[in-house]
Amino acid sequence: MKHTSLASAASLICLATSLALSAASAPASNDAIPRPEHPRPDQFRANWVSLNGPWQFEIDARGDGVARGLMTGKNLASKIIVPFCPESKLSGVGHYDIMKNVWYRRAFEVPAAMRGDGRRVLLHFGAVDYHAWVWINGSLAGEHTGGDVSFSIDITPFLRDGAGPDEIVVRAFDDTAGGAQPTGKQTHDKSQGCVYTRTTGIWQPVWLEAVGSSFVENFSLVPDPDHSRVLIEAAINGDGDDRDLTLTAEAFADGKKVGAESCPAAAWRNKRLVLNLSEKKLWEPGAPFLYDLKFTLTRGGKKIDELASYFGLRSVTIEGRSILINGKRVFQRLILDQGFYPDGIWTAPSDAELRTDIERSLAAGYNGARLHQKVFEPRFLYWADKLGYLVWGEYSNWGFNHKPENYANFINEWTEVLLRDRNHPAIIGWCPSNETPPNAGTLQNIIWRETKAIDPTRPVLETSGWTHTVPNPEVLDNHDYNQTPATFRQRWTEFFSARPPLLPPARYTTKNAKRNGDRGVPFMVSEFGGIGWVTGGGGWGYGSAPKTIDEFYTRYAGLVDALLDNPNMFGFCYTQLTDVEQEHNGLYYYDRRPKFDMTRLRAITSRPAAYEKTGPTAPLPPRAAAATRDWKILVGAAADGDLAKPYRYTTAKPAPTWNQPGFDDAKWSTGLAPFGQGGETEKGVRTPWRTADIWLRREFDFAGDASALATAAIVTHYDEDTEVYVNARLVWKRSGFTNTYDIFDITNALKAALKPGRNTLAVHTHQTTGGQFIDLALLVE
């Protein structure tokens, strides 16, 4: 397509014009420029220069760089290759300890073609983690807070007037462990568990760009395939001279103009255009078509700015339990992509690797990804657009402490993410957070409303996995790393088969805790699998690693089939595309070598889903609230106050009759639930439990006829595998874990076990790795 030739031309122009000078060091050759491609194919101007390559660099351990005058004229202690972070091998630094303050410096020359005739020079940063200050020739030109997203500074007033090269100095402050800034999967200490090597400072390309005295600063594209048009709102950064200023937008399909519209660009910066298209070609998953788009800004017939972009004509809508793309059900076979690279950490070593990661996913049968705990760079999103690859845009919310005084850090940067990335057709949903604690609820609701206000064209999942707090959600999900296909299938079949929706009574949750149960909205299991393979040398995966390759394929197929066969799921997300450092549960090794036969995986993953064949079959549940139920507490959990009676418990394996009424547990210890270690998501432990297993017993009374019960439920927060007996009969069993109190229908099982008078409750919980916790309540109505 035409815009690919533009992108290729971008690289040629960059290579021909870049002057990669490093202050007090030899200039790099044009051929040595890393990541030379244009960083923004969605906002391309021909007149640009890359500043990637060698820079001076210094770790400011004492934080006294400003006092030492590093803002100008001072050589720094070492060198670095931008755009790679100093923790990475590709940077040439490879420093892994915490660096709160780092400095960068280099000289650059602005080519004559970028000067004169009213042109302005913009300095662009793909991303700097976390707070950046930028000096040009000793003057503070600007600053930016936020480590994931791009920012630009007009440096025209600070440039020298042809008197030798200009100087740029950047200071970056990054307090990864401080809690005030979102960090994603960056470790606060060493790489361990599911947190990995940090990224400090500059980690995306840096470049100069010449624009007109007035120019198109930003724009929104809303495709309207039903009417063969695209709705455009463009922001004009003006020079104060609004006379005879005109904005024109033109669309091209395969090089042929298929639409054009103009409007006066004077008086107000936001311009609205309706661009009707004479040819309708849809962007669809696996079969994308991209129109080329060109903006031209003229004054009195003279061109003063030109910007090239592209768009896809597609819609995303919700109908009952379905998310429709162009009016059709497409099962979203997503894979978790964390965007880490062995030699570049958060930065891909090349543009080709960005594309190839998508192709690796497609080879395994996936049609999209959750871009997990990281805001991916525009080049990745460009390739997703080109390849018809579905993605959910996410944010690096981990590490944020959710204190109100820090909300601005989160809100401001997420706003920038939305404004930068909203035009990519590959993005079919937003998910600002992942696995949040209960105290995140207030901010989550703010962010959900903000996201819908900025971009009402896509569904928004306020958080993935745990603490769902939006009162009327439009999409929901959960995480489930159960490694037993049969019980995994059972859980998600039963989830949609409960008669009325079961929601835990409010007392079991905080005001911000998740609302579980089938809400009748589109639903997916957005993390599952994570099967460990080749986990030696300190690596890990979820559950016990398969002993043979055939055992892996059997488990993988069983888990995937359970969701493909569920007509009420619109998609799933498998963990994960590649290993990341010590987390060894990818389909590829960290260096991108395949672990498995991708043809075999593709056959399993890509087979038709029930959702695509029949659509959802579960009826929409009534809008019933938990508070309307007349629950009676048979066994109380911690939230039930005095009704939470002590258990007899042991951590030594008891006799096989341990769950029988009348079993002698007199030598067992006595303690109140919750039992566990404690931690961020497992607070409120009243009795410590740190072994692999725990067995609990207590008695309770029931007066009445069990057969007359309308509903019975267990409310439990369990971590991990748990089985519950009443009078020695198994009434509930689950593998995996929850992270807050969840509710499960056990009506039939409890009816069969319950008897009038004295009853015995027995619980066994087994923990393999990570946190551990057990507390439960038995409720009947």
Secondary structure, DSSP 8 states (H G I E B T S, - for coil): -HHHHHHHHHHHHHHHH-----TTS----GGG-SS-S-S-TTSB-SSEEE--EEEEEEE-TTS-TTTTTTTSS---SEEEEETS-TTSTTTT----S--SEEEEEEEE---GGGSSTT-EEEEEES-EESEEEEEETTEEEEEEE-SSS-EEEE-GGGS-SSSS-EEEEEEEE--TTSSSS--TTB-SSSSBTTBB----EE-S-EEEEEE-SSEEEEEEEEEEGGGTEEEEEEEEE--S--TTEEEEEEEEETTEEEEEEEEE--S-SEEEEEEE-SS----BTTB--EEEEEEEEEETTEEEEEEEEEEE---EEEETTEEEETTEE--EEEEEE---BTTTBTS-S-HHHHHHHHHHHHHTT--EEEETTS---HHHHHHHHHHT-EEEEE---TT----GGGHHHHHHHHHHHHHHHTT-TTEEEEE--BS--GGGHHHHHHHHHHHHHH-TTS-B-SSBSS----SS-S-EEEEE----HHHHHHHHHHTTT-SS-----GGGS-TTS---S--SS-EEEEEEE-B--S-TTT-B-BSS--SSHHHHHHHHHHHHHHHHT-TT--EEEEE-SB-BTTB---SB-TTS-BSS-HHHHHHHHSS--HHHHT---S-------GGGS--EEEE--GGGGGG---EEEESS---TTTTSTT---TTSEEE-S-EE---SSS---SEE--SSEEEEEEEEEE-S-GGG-S-EEEEEEEESEEEEEETTEEEEEE-SB-SS-EEEE-HHHHHHH--SEEEEEEEEEE--SS--EEEEEEEE-
